[in-house]
Amino acid sequence: MPPREQIIHIHPEAPPKPAEGQPCNGCGVCCLAEPCPVGVLVSRRRTGACAALQWSDAGRRYVCGLMGETDVAPTATRPAWPRRLWRHWVRRVIASGIGCDAGLVVSGPAAARGEGNKSC
């Protein structure tokens, strides 16, 4: 079966997608393509961009809204200990810190400018 093509809209300042296994740099490609298992629950969708994905102007990268103090996280208005427990669980489920596991090929304007990883 040939690979499925999908158009995703990446913020122009987003970092290029790292190679598989390299540390996450907040490129957003994986979450813009489809939500992770936790994102499916929060987004209530299995395809398309995750509703929890947020752009950070300060960091010039995408961040998971489920990990922070945003309205997206169901523990945002709770005391500190449930928020810590929630973030720990989310980090485990999405394999945060393990490295890029998105075997997606980035093409289009970002790749043409040399900003995309064409070989992953």
Salt bridges, closest charged atoms under 4 A:
GLU13 OE1 - ARG60 NE 3.34
GLU69 OE1 - ARG83 NE 2.86
GLU69 OE2 - ARG87 NH1 2.59
GLU115 OE1 - ARG113 NH2 2.79
